[in-house]
């Protein structure tokens, strides 16, 4: 098991739960990073005494550096700081839980530095999957999924005798706060309603992604890269209780599922301790407390973001990067109350279709597609 960990995004939902796991396993924290929450980052510095702390937002750097001047922790900022945290010498594992495209370059840098990676930043694989997987393969490092759905598949695959025995991956989706709603019913939904997730406690961006089902679309793309499976062998089923986190199906039509209470500390801990398992702070699952588990087909017509991601996979190349970039901007615009909820799906679809399906040869290709999609959205409104 690892002894030292670097956590990118330590003040976010995944990052703070990862630190719960760190406490449970008594691990050492080598580096931590935050975007803007310097108050919590300072508390973490004083508790965990990391060698490095990074503030991504450079406008907060001077204030934070002054606040922890009495500690022995080095302070850095911006993308250079994230990369420094991702490649710090004494870290055995880098947990990347930053939100958005900013996670791409640190992930590749970590792989090139021969670091094993626990990945909770799905945008990294969505936008630059070919580049990330090449870096992982070329450097002989391990990439462990942290998303509950991909961790579930990863856990189920431990019993897979051979790749050709695998027939299908089945990702579960909670359906978010608007399950069962049709387009006419979503015209006037508020930000507060969209942030009211029924099962999971997540950051604002990811919670809105769950409401639009963009999150599940991104996960289809991510699963395709992680498990080397074509998109037509990856299905989605809406499972409201979020007890079954995902399933795999073998050629003989036998199906394996991974179950647990909806708590991210289980997949976080498994990514850190793989292949071993240890006692967890998570509540034990009692199926009788739930009584029944339900399953439904996803609504691709109403939730256009999910459909856009499926189209992006079929078109290939940089189309997924464009869909992701457009969504990051549209998601933020909705939270700022500048566009409607339904506008998100339209903008993501249009920006994705506007992108030529050329292959990504460099990180800059991905960044260019991302920037073009963001500009497309801003120009559209």
LINSULUR-V674978 format. One record per backbone hydrogen bond with DSSP energy under -1.0 kcal/mol. NH is the residue of the N-H (numbers start at 1). CO is the residue of the C=O. E is the energy in kcal/mol with one decimal. If there is no record, write none. Layout:
BEGIN
nh->{NH | NH}
co->{CO | CO}
e->{E | E}
END
This chain:
BEGIN
nh->{5 | 6 | 7 | 8 | 10 | 12 | 16 | 17 | 18 | 19 | 20 | 21 | 22 | 23 | 24 | 25 | 26 | 27 | 28 | 30 | 32 | 33 | 34 | 38 | 41 | 42 | 43 | 44 | 45 | 46 | 47 | 48 | 49 | 51 | 52 | 53 | 54 | 55 | 56 | 57 | 60 | 64 | 65 | 66 | 67 | 68 | 69 | 71 | 74 | 76 | 78 | 81 | 82 | 83 | 84 | 85 | 86 | 91 | 92 | 93 | 94 | 95 | 96 | 97 | 103 | 104 | 107 | 108 | 109 | 110 | 111 | 112 | 113 | 114 | 115 | 116 | 117 | 118 | 119 | 120 | 124 | 126 | 127 | 128 | 129 | 132 | 133 | 134 | 135 | 136 | 137 | 138 | 139 | 141 | 144 | 146 | 151 | 152 | 153 | 154 | 155 | 156 | 157 | 158 | 159 | 160 | 165 | 166 | 167 | 168 | 169 | 170 | 171 | 173 | 181 | 185 | 186 | 194 | 195 | 196 | 197 | 207 | 208 | 209 | 210 | 211 | 212 | 214 | 215 | 217 | 218 | 219 | 220 | 221 | 222 | 223 | 224 | 225 | 226 | 227 | 229 | 233 | 234 | 235 | 237 | 238 | 239 | 242 | 245 | 247 | 248 | 249 | 250 | 251 | 253 | 256 | 258 | 260 | 263 | 266 | 268 | 269 | 270 | 271 | 272 | 273 | 274 | 276 | 289 | 291 | 292 | 296 | 303 | 304 | 307 | 308 | 309 | 310 | 311 | 312 | 313 | 314 | 315 | 316 | 318 | 319 | 322 | 323 | 324 | 325 | 326 | 327 | 328 | 329 | 330 | 331 | 332 | 333 | 334 | 335 | 336 | 337 | 338 | 346 | 347 | 348 | 349 | 350 | 351 | 352 | 353 | 354 | 358 | 366 | 367 | 368 | 369 | 370 | 371 | 372 | 373 | 374 | 375 | 376 | 377 | 378 | 379 | 380 | 381}
co->{28 | 93 | 31 | 95 | 33 | 9 | 12 | 13 | 14 | 15 | 16 | 17 | 18 | 19 | 20 | 21 | 22 | 22 | 3 | 5 | 52 | 7 | 54 | 36 | 37 | 38 | 39 | 40 | 41 | 42 | 43 | 44 | 45 | 30 | 30 | 74 | 32 | 76 | 34 | 35 | 57 | 60 | 61 | 62 | 63 | 64 | 66 | 68 | 51 | 53 | 55 | 77 | 78 | 79 | 80 | 81 | 82 | 88 | 4 | 4 | 116 | 6 | 118 | 8 | 100 | 101 | 103 | 104 | 105 | 106 | 107 | 108 | 109 | 111 | 110 | 92 | 142 | 94 | 144 | 96 | 121 | 122 | 123 | 124 | 125 | 128 | 129 | 130 | 131 | 132 | 133 | 134 | 135 | 136 | 117 | 119 | 147 | 148 | 149 | 150 | 151 | 152 | 153 | 155 | 156 | 157 | 162 | 163 | 249 | 249 | 233 | 247 | 235 | 237 | 178 | 182 | 183 | 190 | 191 | 193 | 195 | 203 | 204 | 205 | 206 | 207 | 208 | 209 | 209 | 213 | 214 | 215 | 216 | 217 | 218 | 219 | 220 | 221 | 222 | 223 | 224 | 230 | 231 | 169 | 171 | 296 | 173 | 239 | 258 | 170 | 256 | 168 | 254 | 165 | 250 | 248 | 246 | 243 | 261 | 263 | 264 | 265 | 266 | 267 | 268 | 269 | 270 | 273 | 286 | 287 | 290 | 238 | 299 | 302 | 303 | 304 | 305 | 306 | 307 | 308 | 309 | 310 | 311 | 312 | 358 | 316 | 318 | 319 | 320 | 321 | 322 | 323 | 324 | 325 | 326 | 327 | 328 | 329 | 330 | 331 | 332 | 334 | 333 | 342 | 343 | 344 | 345 | 346 | 347 | 348 | 349 | 350 | 356 | 362 | 363 | 364 | 365 | 366 | 367 | 368 | 369 | 370 | 371 | 372 | 373 | 374 | 375 | 376 | 377}
e->{-2.3 | -2.3 | -2.8 | -3.0 | -2.3 | -1.1 | -2.7 | -1.6 | -2.4 | -1.7 | -1.2 | -1.7 | -2.4 | -2.3 | -2.1 | -2.3 | -1.2 | -1.8 | -2.9 | -2.6 | -1.8 | -1.3 | -2.3 | -2.4 | -1.9 | -2.1 | -1.7 | -2.3 | -2.4 | -2.3 | -1.6 | -3.1 | -2.1 | -1.3 | -1.5 | -2.5 | -2.2 | -2.2 | -3.3 | -2.0 | -1.9 | -2.2 | -2.9 | -2.1 | -2.1 | -1.6 | -1.2 | -2.2 | -2.6 | -2.1 | -1.4 | -1.6 | -1.9 | -2.4 | -2.1 | -2.4 | -2.0 | -1.3 | -1.9 | -1.2 | -2.4 | -3.1 | -2.3 | -2.8 | -1.7 | -2.0 | -1.6 | -2.1 | -2.4 | -2.5 | -2.1 | -2.4 | -1.3 | -1.9 | -2.6 | -1.1 | -2.9 | -2.7 | -2.7 | -2.6 | -1.4 | -2.1 | -2.6 | -1.8 | -1.2 | -2.6 | -2.6 | -1.5 | -2.1 | -2.4 | -2.4 | -3.2 | -1.6 | -1.7 | -3.5 | -2.3 | -2.9 | -2.0 | -1.9 | -2.6 | -2.7 | -2.5 | -2.3 | -1.2 | -1.5 | -2.0 | -1.6 | -1.8 | -2.9 | -1.9 | -2.7 | -2.9 | -3.1 | -2.1 | -2.2 | -1.2 | -1.6 | -2.0 | -1.8 | -1.1 | -1.6 | -2.2 | -2.2 | -2.1 | -1.9 | -1.8 | -2.2 | -1.1 | -1.9 | -1.6 | -2.9 | -1.7 | -1.7 | -1.6 | -2.6 | -2.7 | -1.9 | -1.5 | -2.9 | -2.5 | -1.2 | -2.1 | -1.8 | -2.9 | -2.4 | -3.0 | -3.3 | -1.3 | -2.7 | -2.7 | -2.4 | -3.0 | -2.9 | -2.5 | -2.3 | -2.5 | -1.8 | -1.8 | -1.7 | -1.5 | -2.1 | -2.0 | -2.3 | -2.0 | -1.5 | -2.5 | -1.8 | -2.3 | -1.2 | -2.3 | -1.4 | -2.2 | -2.0 | -1.3 | -1.2 | -2.7 | -1.9 | -1.5 | -2.3 | -2.4 | -1.9 | -1.8 | -2.5 | -2.3 | -1.2 | -1.7 | -2.0 | -2.3 | -2.4 | -2.5 | -2.7 | -2.0 | -2.2 | -1.6 | -2.8 | -3.3 | -1.5 | -2.6 | -2.3 | -2.1 | -1.6 | -1.9 | -2.9 | -1.3 | -2.8 | -2.4 | -2.1 | -2.5 | -2.4 | -2.1 | -2.3 | -1.4 | -1.9 | -1.3 | -2.5 | -2.6 | -2.1 | -2.5 | -2.7 | -2.5 | -2.1 | -2.0 | -2.4 | -2.2 | -2.0 | -2.3 | -2.8 | -1.8 | -1.3}
END
